[in-house]
Amino acid sequence: MNLFRNVVFIAAIAGLVAGVVLACLQAYATVPLILKAEVYEQAGGGHHHDHAAAPAETGDAMSSAAPAGNAMSSAPAPAEAAAPAEDEGWAPADGFERFAFNVVANIVTGIGFALILVAVSEFAGGIGNWRQGVFWGLAGFAVFTLAPGLGLPPELPAMPAAELLPRQIWWTATAVATAAGLGLIAFRKSLPLAILAVALIVAPHIVGAPQPESFETPIPEGLHHQFVVAVTVTDLVFWLVLGAAVGVVRGRFTGTATSLRDSFA
């Protein structure tokens, strides 16, 4: 029970820190681009866009973390503007209210990803310091942002997208396959397993991500490119901060506590 409590505590602190950092980065780097896209969306008559819920961005940590137009982008992005003839219900007002809701969403996302990171790393011996945490954070970035983003890049409002369920299935399969492949490479020193690992990482991209029937959109290509870069960079910082924070908090509050892997030995 003490071990479980430590895992939850570490994840809560690290997720809080990383979530706040991500929200601040998004306010500067991605939210202005989303607001620009909403202007094009309104001018274009409110092009339909089927979004996925995410970390992923983790808004943009989950426009990256899940198939969405923020993430896993890469955490939850601000809500899209409604077309004049549509009633989409309540949404946070622009300004502080929108920022506050984005902060809360990113903190929840950060804690969720931190729980995954802490649990998996404990089975591998635990994250002993912030330097190890940075490497684990890079792995998380590769699994939840980089690999899925190659097939399902972050989307802005008014951009076309394939059906939600196929995108979710492909995104999940890609994340799982990438995690398994990286795990085999890192913890199993075997050539056959290394070949299997590469095959797992590449397989989802050979199959290909679901694509929309049409790519017609009022969003300028340059604006979308800026958004993809902004989401990727903010997600990278998020994962680096999350991994480092886990290492610092774990070292400070658990010291040489037994890892989950050892506890099941």
N, C-alpha and C positions, 0 to 999 in steps of 0.2 A: 504493500500500500504506500509506503514511503517513497518507493521508487516511482510508482505511478504519479504520485503527487509532485515529485520533482520534475518529471517529464512535462506535466501540465504547466507547472509554474515557469519552467524555462521557456516553453513555447509561448506562454502568455506574454512574458516580458519581451522576448525577442520579436514576437509578432507585433506587439504594440509599437516598439521602436521602428521596425521596418515599415509598418503600415503608415505611420505618421510621415516618415521620410518620403515614401512613395506619393502620398497625397500632396505634399509640398512640391515635389518634382512635377507631378501632373498639372498642378495649378499653373505652373510656369511653362511647361513644355508641351503638354497634350491638350489640355482644356481649351486654350485659345484656338487650336486647330479644329477641334470639334465644333466650337461656336462658329467658326468660319464655314465649316461644312453645313451647318444647320441653315445658314443664310442661303447657300446654293440649293439646299433641299427645299426650302420654302419657295424659292424662285422657280424651281423645277416642278412644283406641284406636289411635293411630298412623296417622292419615289419610295415605294414599299421596300422595307428592309427587314428581314427576319433575323433578329439577334439571338444569340445564345447567352444564357446566364453564366457569369464567370467569377479567379484569381486573377486573372489571371489575369485589362490589361486587365494579377494578382492583383479593377478598372483596367488599368492598362497592365498591372501585373498579371490580369487574366484576360485582356484582349490578347494577351499573349498566353495566358494560361488556359484559355478556352476559346473555342471558335466564337468570337464575338466582335462587335464593332468598337470595342473600347480602344485582360488578361488581361489568369493563369492568367482586345487586344489582349495585352498581355496581361487587370482588376477592373472593377466595374466602372464603365465610363458614364459620364453624365447622360441623362435621358435625352432622346432626340426631340427636336421640336415637332410639334404636331402640324399637320396640314390644316389650312383654314377650315375645311369642311369636316374635319374629323375631331371627335372628342375622345382624347386618350386618357382622360381622368387627371388625378392630381399628380404633380411633379414638383420637386423642390424649386423654389424661385432662384433666379440667377443671383450670384453674389455669395454672401456668407452662408446662406442656407444650403445652397448647392455644394459649396466647399465642405461644410460640416457633414453632410450626408456622405460625401465622397470619402472623407476621413474615416467615418465609422465603417463604411463598406471595406475600405482598404485595411483597417485594423482587423476586422473579422477575417478577411482573406489572409492577411499576414499570419494570424494565429493558426488558421487552418493549415497553411503550408509549413509553418514552424512545427506543428505537431507531427506532420509527415517526416520532416527533416530530422527532428530529434529521435523519433521512433526508429527510423531506418538506420541512422548513424549509430544509435546505441547497440543495435544488433551487430554492427561492424566494429564495436569497441568504444564508441563514443567520440565526440568532438572535444579534444583536450584543450584547445586554445583558439584564439581568433584566427591564427594562420590556417589551421586545419579547417576552421569554419568557412574561410574564404574559398577553399577548394570544394567543400561540400556545396557552398552557394553556387559556384560555377556549374557543378553537376546539376543542381536544381534548375538553373537557368537553361542549360542545354535540354533538359527533359521537358520542362513545362513551357518554355518560351521559344527557344531556337528551333528545335525539331518540328513542333507543330506549326510554327510560323512559316516554315519553308513552303508548306502546302496551303495553309490558311492564314495569310498575313492579316494583321489588324485592319479592321474596316471602319470607315467613317460613316456617319448617317448618309442615307440616300445612295449607298453603294449596293449593287446587287449581290446576292448570296444564294447558295444552294439551300435545300431544305435543311432544317435545323437538326433533325435526328441523325441523318447520315454524317453531317459534320461532327456532331458530338461523338459518334461511334469512331470515326476516323481519328479525331483528336485524342480520344482516350487510348485507342490502340497504339497510336504513335508514341504517346507518353510512356505507356507501359513497355513497349518494345525498346524504346531508347533507354529507359531505366534499366531494363534487364541486360541490354547490351553493354552499357557502361559498367554495370556491376560485374559482369563476367570478365571484362577487360581489367578492371581494377583489382579484383579479389581472386581470380583464377588464372594462374600462370600456365596456360596451356594453349598451344597453337590451334588445335581443333576447336577449342572453346572460343578462342579469339576470332577465328573465322566465323563461327556461329554468331558471335556478338556483332560483328560487322554486318552479317546477313540480317539480323534482327533490326539493326538501326536503319538499314537501307530499305528493307521490305516495304514499309508503309509508303515510301516515296515512289517506289516502283509501281505500286498499286495506284497511287495518286489520290489526292483529296477530292471530295465532291465539288463540282463547279456549277455555277449558275448557268441557266440557259442562255442568258444574254449578259454582256458586260457593259451595256449602255448605262451611263451615269452622268449626272451633271457635275460631279466632283472633278476638278482639274487633276491631271496626273501628278503634277508637281506637288499639290497639296497632299495627296495620298502618300507620295514618297516621303515627304517631311514627317507625316504622321507615323509611318512605319518605322522610320529611323528614331523618332522621339520615343515611341513605345518600347522599342528594343533597348534603347539606352537606359530609359527609366527602369525597365524590368531588370536589366543587368545590375544596376545600382541597388535595386530592391533586394535581389538575391545575395549580392555581396554583403550588404548590411545585415540581412537576416542570418546568413551563415556566421559572420563575425560575431553578431550579438549572441547567438546560441553558444559559441565557444567561450565568450567572456562570461556570460551568466552561468553556464554550466561549471566553469572553473571556479567561479566565485562562491557558488552556493552548494555545489555537490562535491568539489574536491576530487577525491579518488573513489567516489561512489561506484558500486558494482554496476556494470553495464547490463542491459536487458539480456544480451546474448549470454553472459555468464550466469545470470539468474536462472536461466532455463537449462543450464548444463547439468 
